[in-house]
Amino acid sequence: MGLKQIDHGTKEYGQMVALRYQILRAPLGLSFSNSELDREKEDILIAAFEEEDMLGCCILSWIGPQKMRVRQMAVLANLQRKGIGASLMGFIENIARDKGCRVLMMHARETAIGFYEKFGYRITGEPFVEVGLPHRIMEKVL
């Protein structure tokens, strides 16, 4: 498995949007708007591949001078719990550090809190609902 940063608007980006739709949006009856996808031009787009096949992905977005947000973490359903998400987390933390980020945060679905806690992320806020699901803000100082 290889991990790499990909570019917005490429074939690989198309794979990323399709994977995120399949795992994160379609089950909730949601889609992506063009403006939402256009805003990702400024983000750091990261994916895990086995040859040409995308196995997982996530996005890093700047939200402050030294703070980034992890967004849209998705791994193919049949490959979850096989270390792909863990590999993505290590990779994005290294990228964030290299870019001068001191704090990573996310809006974690309640069902994913245990996963992120394994990597040292801690809940920092009250529960809230996003895309119809309960979430918590989680952060980690790098």
Protein Blocks (a to p, Z undefined) as FASTA:
>chain_A
ZZddddehiaklmmmmmmmmmmmmmmnopacdfklmmmmmmpccddddehjbcfbdcddd
dfbfkbccdehiacdfklgonommmmmmmmmmmmmmmnopabdcddddfklmmmmmmnop
acfbdcddeehiacddddddZZ
